[in-house]
């Protein structure tokens, strides 16, 4: 049976070879699947599972048996809801749900207390899922290309958040609650309807701010260490003597009260949980967030191509 096709009730022919190298990783991306093969959920020691771009429509509740799973990639599929079984993965740190058909997240999502990186771009979210406010470990939140118009006043509860991507939504005013996110390092508001910005200098930890494709007259006021991306940004960056670093090199050190923990690993998207090796090739294929210009989510075929190939410069954590 070839790599592009698999039955619904058995593992692909190369699964044993994939699992034999000690990585405890299974790559099913690109295969034609409507549901996850049942035997996958019996792989209790599995740590990384990639099921991107398969046409997957549902997940079995038995996925909760993957108790050791750290990384789960379900991007560019046809999922309409997140099953409760997925919410019972106690060690999950990175979850990729971009490019599906999600309208929201279930209350049980709050059980994912180890989650540090969530990519949920390219879905149909009209409201910020309040369940995310109950995830203190979350560092990187990708919500681009949805239909958000506002953010909850309680957003500052997410004290661990360092990177927030909100490009391609429907914000018409700058969400003032963001001014209370003092530890935020990367903020992306590209392709919204923003006509202006407040003074962003109070965001002392900010290193990258992207505001491209908004109807603004010019860049906002930011601290000296911030690299800007957008109309008038090049001149502003130059005026500050190049003190702002390019997004791909924006690797700020840990906050003084982070007790030495380097959160850049989450912002720059390394698969380095525990003793895992850095899967450089795998990282390059991970979602970079579709950036087609326009208010609606791109057509699925276009989205998938952009999603995986990363065709243009972005401040996404993929260095």
C-alpha positions in Angstrom: 0.0 0.0 0.0 1.5 3.4 -1.0 2.2 6.4 1.0 -0.7 8.3 -0.5 -3.4 5.8 0.5 -4.2 3.8 3.6 -7.1 1.8 4.8 -9.0 3.1 7.8 -8.3 0.1 10.1 -4.6 -0.6 9.7 -1.4 1.2 10.0 0.5 2.1 6.8 3.1 -0.3 5.6 6.0 1.9 6.6 4.7 2.5 10.1 6.9 -0.1 11.7 10.0 1.3 10.0 9.1 4.8 11.2 8.7 3.6 14.8 11.8 1.4 14.8 14.3 4.3 15.0 13.5 5.1 18.6 11.9 8.5 17.8 8.4 7.3 18.7 7.1 9.5 15.9 4.5 8.6 13.3 4.1 10.6 10.1 0.8 10.2 8.2 0.7 13.6 6.5 -0.4 13.6 2.9 -2.2 10.3 3.0 -5.9 10.0 2.2 -7.7 9.5 5.5 -11.2 10.3 6.6 -10.5 9.0 10.1 -7.5 7.9 12.0 -6.5 4.2 11.6 -7.6 2.4 14.8 -4.2 0.8 15.6 -2.7 4.3 16.0 -4.4 4.8 19.3 -2.8 1.5 20.5 0.7 3.0 20.2 0.8 4.1 23.9 4.4 5.3 23.7 3.9 7.6 20.7 5.3 11.1 21.3 4.8 12.8 18.0 1.9 12.3 15.6 1.7 14.2 12.3 -1.6 13.9 10.4 -1.5 17.0 8.3 -3.4 17.4 5.0 -5.1 14.0 4.9 -8.8 15.0 4.6 -9.4 13.8 8.1 -13.0 14.5 9.3 -13.0 13.1 12.8 -10.9 11.7 15.5 -11.8 8.7 17.7 -12.2 9.2 21.4 -9.6 6.5 21.8 -7.0 9.0 20.9 -6.9 9.7 24.7 -4.9 6.5 25.0 -1.8 8.3 23.6 -0.8 9.4 27.1 2.8 10.2 26.1 1.9 12.3 23.1 3.8 15.7 23.1 3.2 16.9 19.5 0.0 16.5 17.5 -0.4 18.0 14.0 -3.9 18.0 12.5 -3.6 21.0 10.3 -5.1 21.3 6.8 -7.9 18.8 7.4 -11.7 18.9 7.6 -12.3 18.7 11.3 -15.4 20.5 12.5 -14.9 19.9 16.2 -12.3 18.9 18.7 -13.2 15.6 20.4 -13.1 15.2 24.2 -10.6 12.4 23.8 -8.0 14.9 22.5 -8.6 17.0 25.6 -7.3 14.2 27.8 -3.7 14.1 26.6 -1.9 15.2 29.7 1.6 15.7 28.2 0.6 17.5 25.0 2.7 20.6 24.5 2.2 21.5 20.8 -1.1 21.2 18.9 -1.6 22.3 15.3 -5.3 22.7 14.2 -4.9 25.3 11.5 -6.8 25.0 8.2 -9.8 23.1 9.5 -13.5 24.0 10.0 -13.6 24.7 13.7 -16.2 27.2 15.1 -14.9 26.9 18.6 -13.2 24.8 21.3 -14.8 22.5 23.9 -14.8 23.3 27.6 -12.7 20.2 28.1 -9.8 21.9 26.2 -8.9 23.4 29.6 -7.5 20.0 30.6 -4.5 20.6 28.3 -2.5 22.2 31.1 0.8 21.3 29.5 0.0 23.0 26.2 2.6 25.6 25.2 2.0 26.1 21.5 -1.4 26.2 19.8 -1.9 27.0 16.1 -5.6 27.4 15.2 -5.3 29.7 12.2 -7.5 29.4 9.1 -10.7 28.3 10.9 -14.1 29.9 11.5 -13.7 31.4 14.9 -15.9 34.4 15.5 -15.1 34.7 19.2 -11.9 34.2 21.2 -12.3 30.8 22.9 -12.5 31.7 26.6 -11.3 28.3 27.5 -7.8 29.4 26.4 -7.8 31.8 29.4 -7.4 28.7 31.6 -4.2 27.5 30.0 -1.3 29.1 32.0 1.5 27.3 30.2 0.5 28.6 26.7 3.4 30.6 25.2 2.6 30.8 21.4 -1.0 31.3 20.1 -1.6 31.4 16.4 -5.1 32.7 15.5 -4.6 34.3 12.1 -7.2 34.0 9.3 -10.3 33.7 11.5 -13.2 36.1 12.0 -12.4 37.7 15.3 -13.6 41.2 16.0 -12.5 41.5 19.7 -10.6 40.1 22.6 -11.8 39.3 26.1 -11.0 41.8 28.9 -9.5 38.8 30.8 -6.8 38.2 28.3 -4.0 39.4 30.7 -4.7 36.2 32.7 -2.6 34.5 30.0 0.6 35.6 31.8 2.8 33.1 29.9 1.8 34.3 26.4 4.8 35.5 24.4 3.7 35.3 20.8 0.2 36.2 19.5 -0.7 36.1 15.8 -4.0 37.8 14.9 -3.5 38.6 11.2 -6.4 38.3 8.7 -9.2 38.8 11.2 -11.8 41.6 11.4 -10.5 44.0 14.0 -11.5 47.6 13.2 -9.9 49.1 16.3 -6.7 48.1 18.1 -7.7 45.9 21.0 -6.7 48.0 24.0 -6.5 45.0 26.3 -3.3 44.1 24.5 -1.6 47.1 26.2 -1.9 45.0 29.4 0.1 42.1 27.9 3.4 43.3 29.2 5.3 40.1 28.5 4.3 39.8 24.8 7.3 39.6 22.5 5.7 39.0 19.1 2.4 40.6 18.0 1.0 40.2 14.4 -2.1 42.2 13.4 -1.6 42.2 9.6 -4.6 42.3 7.3 -7.2 43.7 9.7 -9.2 47.0 9.4 -7.1 49.0 11.9 -7.1 52.8 11.2 -4.6 53.7 14.0 -2.6 52.6 17.0 -2.2 53.8 20.6 1.3 54.3 22.0 2.8 50.8 22.2 5.8 51.8 24.3 4.2 50.3 27.5 4.8 46.9 25.9 8.3 46.7 27.2 9.0 43.1 26.2 7.8 43.5 22.6 10.4 42.7 20.0 8.4 42.3 16.8 5.2 44.1 15.8 3.6 43.5 12.3 0.7 45.7 11.1 1.0 45.3 7.3 -2.1 45.7 5.1 -4.1 47.9 7.5 -5.5 51.3 6.5 -3.1 53.2 8.8 -1.2 56.3 8.0 2.1 55.1 9.5 3.8 53.1 12.2 3.0 53.3 15.9 5.3 54.5 18.6 7.2 51.6 20.0 10.3 51.0 22.1 13.7 51.1 20.6 14.1 47.3 20.6 11.1 46.6 18.5 11.3 45.6 14.8 8.3 46.9 12.8 6.7 45.3 9.7 4.3 47.4 7.7 3.7 50.8 6.0 6.5 53.1 6.9 8.3 50.5 9.0 11.5 50.5 7.0 12.1 54.2 7.5 11.2 53.9 11.2 13.5 51.0 11.7 16.3 52.8 9.9 15.7 56.0 11.9 16.4 54.0 15.0 19.8 53.0 13.7 18.9 49.4 13.1 18.4 48.6 16.7 15.3 46.6 15.9 16.3 43.1 14.8 14.8 41.2 11.9 11.9 38.9 12.9 13.9 35.8 12.0 16.6 36.9 14.4 14.3 38.2 17.2 15.4 35.9 19.9 15.0 37.8 23.2 16.3 36.2 26.3 14.1 34.9 29.1 12.3 37.4 31.3 14.1 38.0 34.7 11.3 36.2 36.6 11.2 33.2 34.2 13.9 31.5 36.3 16.1 30.9 33.3 13.4 29.2 31.2 14.0 30.0 27.6 10.6 30.6 26.0 12.1 31.2 22.6 11.9 27.5 21.9 8.2 27.9 21.7 8.2 31.1 19.7 10.7 29.7 17.2 9.0 26.4 17.0 11.6 23.8 17.8 10.4 20.3 18.5 12.7 20.0 21.5 10.4 18.7 24.2 12.4 16.9 26.9 15.1 14.8 25.2 13.7 15.1 21.7 16.1 15.9 18.9 15.5 19.1 16.9 13.7 17.9 13.8 14.9 20.6 11.4 13.3 19.1 8.3 10.0 18.4 10.1 9.9 22.0 11.5 10.3 23.5 8.0 7.2 21.6 6.9 5.1 22.8 9.8 2.4 25.4 9.3 3.5 29.0 8.8 0.1 30.5 8.7 -1.6 31.3 5.4 -1.1 34.9 4.4 -3.1 35.3 1.3 -4.3 38.9 1.1 -8.1 39.2 1.7 -10.7 39.2 4.4 -11.9 35.6 4.1 -9.9 32.5 4.6 -8.3 31.4 1.3 -9.8 28.6 -0.7 -8.8 25.2 0.8 -6.4 24.2 -2.0 -4.7 27.6 -2.0 -4.6 27.6 1.8 -2.9 24.2 1.9 -0.2 25.2 -0.5 0.6 28.4 1.3 0.3 26.7 4.7 3.0 24.2 4.0 5.4 26.1 1.7 5.6 29.4 3.5 6.0 31.4 0.2 6.6 34.9 1.7 8.4 36.6 4.5 6.7 36.2 7.9 7.4 36.7 11.5 6.3 33.1 12.3 8.3 31.0 14.7 10.1 28.8 12.1 13.8 29.8 12.4 
